[in-house]
Amino acid sequence: MIVETKPDIAIIALPHFLHKEAAIYCASHGCHLLLEKPMALTSAQCTEIMEIAERNGIITFIGHTQQYLAQNLTAKSIIRKGEFGKLIMVNNKRYAPYFTAERPGWFLDPAKSGGGIVANLGAHSIDKIQWLTDSRISRVRATLSYEAAGYADVEGSAAMLLTTTDGVPCTVNLSGYNGIRGEETELVFTEGMLKIVNHRAVMVSQDGEYKEVEPGPAEEPFRLQLLDLLDCMATGKQPYCNGEYGRSVVRTIEAVYESDRLKEEVTL
């Protein structure tokens, strides 16, 4: 179909270990890419995709949907106003059963998925922090656990201390063991605080207690992604969430595993 029909866009939502092969093939045949996160299994594979895409004039759009969720968009618009002073820390937690019968088997095979909860759910937390703060992660210190019965090589939790390129410390705590499901991100500023309860609410505080903010209109994230991609195709520009951005998330994931293995901080 790629060869005969020559589509303008290829949307690649395959298991992670197939991303590189499919992306390179499609880019080599002139298709712009909407490539699901994580971009590839390794940062080196991301670089391979980027080189082929650049050589063929291809727009590479990585599908980090956190950037299109209504609550996150509302939070970023508030942050941009600068009314809370200087950002001094970010705290993110994400708890959700990970070792479930509904999860496809390849997700629980690190050779095919890239890892466990860090590679597959932690990627959202890393993206969310980078995007909300308009920065990249520069240093990583992490401790993981491998306590799920039957999955000795798949981490089920992570406690991560990430430092942005602006020097902001960010904690990310993930758990895929049995417990209460939930996801929250709290940003602490010198003059106030902001909390995002994913898919539910945005709250702000400048007087010691949180008040809920009316979110902007909720639109389908995948639709917003496609509209952004179409705009890039019309203007010839690369998107915010381009290959370099996708690679930065994958490189941070690599650093998390490296930090846990070496028991020390890793500088990206």
C-alpha positions as CSV (number, residue, x, y, z in Angstrom):
1,M,0.0,0.0,0.0
2,I,2.8,2.4,0.9
3,V,4.5,1.8,-2.6
4,E,1.3,1.7,-4.7
5,T,-1.0,4.2,-3.0
6,K,1.7,6.6,-1.8
7,P,-0.2,8.0,1.2
8,D,0.7,11.5,2.5
9,I,0.8,10.3,6.2
10,A,1.6,7.0,7.8
11,I,0.3,6.6,11.4
12,I,2.5,4.0,13.1
13,A,0.9,2.5,16.2
14,L,2.7,-0.9,16.2
15,P,4.4,-2.5,19.1
16,H,7.5,-0.5,20.0
17,F,10.1,-2.9,18.6
18,L,8.6,-2.4,15.2
19,H,8.7,1.4,15.2
20,K,12.1,1.8,13.7
21,E,11.7,-0.5,10.8
22,A,8.2,0.8,9.9
23,A,9.1,4.5,10.3
24,I,12.3,4.2,8.2
25,Y,10.4,2.3,5.5
26,C,7.5,4.8,5.4
27,A,9.8,7.9,5.5
28,S,11.9,6.4,2.7
29,H,8.8,6.2,0.5
30,G,7.8,9.8,1.2
31,C,5.2,9.5,4.0
32,H,5.1,12.0,6.8
33,L,5.1,10.2,10.1
34,L,2.7,10.2,13.1
35,L,4.7,7.8,15.3
36,E,3.2,6.7,18.6
37,K,5.3,7.1,21.7
38,P,7.8,6.0,22.7
39,M,9.5,6.9,19.4
40,A,11.6,3.8,19.4
41,L,13.3,1.3,21.7
42,T,16.5,3.3,22.0
43,S,17.8,6.8,21.4
44,A,20.1,5.4,18.7
45,Q,17.1,4.0,16.8
46,C,15.5,7.4,17.2
47,T,18.5,9.0,15.5
48,E,18.3,6.5,12.6
49,I,14.7,7.5,12.0
50,M,15.5,11.2,12.2
51,E,18.3,10.9,9.7
52,I,16.2,9.1,7.1
53,A,13.3,11.6,7.7
54,E,15.5,14.6,7.2
55,R,17.1,13.1,4.1
56,N,13.7,12.7,2.6
57,G,12.1,15.9,3.7
58,I,9.7,14.1,6.1
59,I,7.8,15.7,9.0
60,T,8.2,13.5,12.1
61,F,5.4,13.9,14.6
62,I,5.7,11.9,17.9
63,G,2.4,11.0,19.5
64,H,2.8,12.3,23.0
65,T,-0.9,12.9,23.8
66,Q,-0.2,14.6,27.2
67,Q,0.3,17.7,25.2
68,Y,-3.3,17.6,24.0
69,L,-5.3,16.8,27.1
70,A,-7.7,19.5,28.1
71,Q,-6.4,19.8,31.7
72,N,-2.8,19.9,30.6
73,L,-3.6,22.6,28.0
74,T,-5.4,24.7,30.7
75,A,-2.5,24.3,33.1
76,K,0.1,25.4,30.5
77,S,-1.9,28.5,29.6
78,I,-2.0,29.4,33.3
79,I,1.8,28.8,33.7
80,R,2.5,31.0,30.6
81,K,0.9,33.9,32.3
82,G,3.7,33.9,34.9
83,E,1.4,34.9,37.9
84,F,2.8,32.3,40.3
85,G,6.5,33.5,40.3
86,K,9.4,31.2,39.7
87,L,8.9,27.4,39.4
88,I,10.9,25.6,42.1
89,M,9.7,22.0,41.9
90,V,7.4,19.5,40.1
91,N,5.9,16.4,41.7
92,N,4.2,13.7,39.6
93,K,2.7,10.5,40.7
94,R,1.0,7.8,38.6
95,Y,-0.5,4.7,40.1
96,A,-2.2,2.1,37.9
97,P,-2.3,-1.7,37.8
98,Y,0.3,-2.7,35.3
99,F,0.4,-6.5,35.3
100,T,-3.1,-7.1,34.1
101,A,-4.6,-9.9,32.0
102,E,-5.8,-7.2,29.4
103,R,-2.2,-6.0,28.8
104,P,-0.8,-7.5,25.5
105,G,2.0,-9.9,26.1
106,W,4.6,-7.9,24.2
107,F,4.2,-5.0,26.8
108,L,5.7,-7.3,29.4
109,D,8.7,-8.3,27.3
110,P,11.4,-5.6,27.6
111,A,13.0,-6.7,24.4
112,K,9.8,-5.7,22.6
113,S,8.4,-2.8,24.7
114,G,11.7,-1.2,25.9
115,G,11.0,-2.0,29.6
116,G,8.3,-2.0,32.1
117,I,6.3,0.8,33.8
118,V,9.0,3.4,33.1
119,A,9.2,2.9,29.4
120,N,5.4,2.6,28.9
121,L,3.8,4.9,31.5
122,G,6.8,6.9,32.7
123,A,7.2,8.2,29.2
124,H,4.0,10.2,29.8
125,S,5.3,11.7,33.0
126,I,8.6,12.7,31.4
127,D,6.9,14.2,28.4
128,K,4.4,16.1,30.6
129,I,7.2,17.6,32.7
130,Q,9.3,18.6,29.7
131,W,6.3,20.1,27.9
132,L,4.8,22.0,30.9
133,T,8.2,23.5,31.8
134,D,9.4,24.1,28.2
135,S,12.7,22.3,29.1
136,R,14.5,19.0,28.8
137,I,15.6,16.6,31.5
138,S,19.4,17.0,32.2
139,R,20.0,14.7,35.2
140,V,18.4,11.5,36.5
141,R,18.5,9.6,39.7
142,A,16.2,6.6,40.0
143,T,15.4,3.5,42.0
144,L,13.2,0.7,40.5
145,S,11.6,-2.4,41.9
146,Y,11.1,-5.8,40.3
147,E,8.5,-7.5,42.5
148,A,5.8,-8.7,40.2
149,A,5.5,-12.5,40.3
150,G,6.6,-14.1,37.0
151,Y,8.2,-10.9,35.7
152,A,11.6,-10.7,37.2
153,D,12.9,-8.5,34.4
154,V,10.0,-6.0,34.3
155,E,10.0,-3.2,36.8
156,G,6.8,-2.5,38.6
157,S,7.6,0.8,40.3
158,A,10.0,3.7,40.0
159,A,11.1,6.6,42.2
160,M,12.8,9.2,40.1
161,L,14.4,12.5,40.7
162,L,14.7,14.4,37.4
163,T,16.4,17.7,37.0
164,T,15.5,20.0,34.1
165,T,17.8,22.0,32.0
166,D,16.6,25.0,34.0
167,G,17.7,23.4,37.2
168,V,14.1,22.5,38.5
169,P,14.0,19.3,40.5
170,C,11.1,17.0,39.6
171,T,10.0,13.8,41.4
172,V,8.2,11.1,39.5
173,N,6.7,8.1,41.4
174,L,5.2,5.3,39.5
175,S,3.6,2.1,40.7
176,G,2.0,-0.7,38.8
177,Y,1.3,-2.9,41.8
178,N,-2.2,-3.4,43.4
179,G,-3.4,-0.1,45.0
180,I,-5.5,2.9,44.4
181,R,-5.4,4.2,40.9
182,G,-4.6,7.9,40.3
183,E,-2.4,10.4,38.6
184,E,-1.6,13.9,39.8
185,T,1.0,16.5,38.9
186,E,1.8,19.4,41.2
187,L,3.9,22.4,40.3
188,V,5.2,24.5,43.2
189,F,6.1,28.1,42.5
190,T,7.5,30.9,44.7
191,E,4.0,32.6,44.7
192,G,1.6,29.7,44.4
193,M,0.9,26.2,43.4
194,L,-0.9,24.4,40.6
195,K,-2.3,20.8,40.6
196,I,-3.4,18.7,37.6
197,V,-5.6,15.7,38.3
198,N,-5.5,13.9,35.0
199,H,-8.7,13.8,33.0
200,R,-10.5,15.5,36.0
201,A,-9.4,18.9,37.2
202,V,-6.9,21.8,37.3
203,M,-6.5,23.6,40.6
204,V,-4.5,26.6,41.7
205,S,-3.6,28.1,45.1
206,Q,-2.2,31.4,46.2
207,D,-3.8,31.7,49.6
208,G,-3.3,28.3,51.2
209,E,-6.1,26.3,49.6
210,Y,-6.8,24.9,46.2
211,K,-9.5,26.3,43.9
212,E,-10.7,24.5,40.8
213,V,-10.2,26.3,37.5
214,E,-12.7,26.0,34.7
215,P,-10.9,24.0,32.0
216,G,-10.9,25.0,28.3
217,P,-13.1,23.1,25.9
218,A,-12.1,19.4,25.7
219,E,-11.3,18.1,22.2
220,E,-10.2,14.7,21.1
221,P,-6.4,14.6,21.6
222,F,-5.8,12.4,18.5
223,R,-7.8,14.9,16.4
224,L,-5.7,17.8,17.7
225,Q,-2.5,15.8,16.9
226,L,-3.7,15.3,13.3
227,L,-4.6,19.0,12.9
228,D,-1.1,20.0,14.1
229,L,0.5,17.6,11.7
230,L,-1.6,18.9,8.8
231,D,-0.6,22.5,9.7
232,C,3.1,21.4,9.7
233,M,2.6,19.8,6.3
234,A,1.0,23.0,5.0
235,T,3.7,25.3,6.3
236,G,6.7,22.9,5.9
237,K,7.7,23.2,9.6
238,Q,8.6,20.5,12.1
239,P,6.2,20.1,15.1
240,Y,7.0,20.9,18.7
241,C,6.9,17.2,19.3
242,N,9.4,16.3,16.6
243,G,12.0,13.6,16.3
244,E,14.5,15.5,18.6
245,Y,11.8,15.8,21.2
246,G,10.8,12.1,21.0
247,R,14.4,11.1,21.3
248,S,14.9,13.2,24.4
249,V,12.1,11.3,26.1
250,V,13.6,7.9,25.1
251,R,17.1,9.1,26.2
252,T,15.6,10.0,29.6
253,I,14.1,6.5,29.9
254,E,17.4,5.0,29.1
255,A,19.0,7.2,31.8
256,V,16.4,6.0,34.4
257,Y,17.4,2.3,33.8
258,E,21.1,3.2,33.8
259,S,20.8,5.1,37.1
260,D,19.1,2.2,38.8
261,R,21.7,-0.2,37.5
262,L,24.7,1.9,38.5
263,K,23.1,3.2,41.7
264,E,24.1,6.8,40.9
265,E,23.0,9.9,39.1
266,V,23.2,10.0,35.3
267,T,23.8,13.2,33.4
268,L,22.3,13.3,29.9
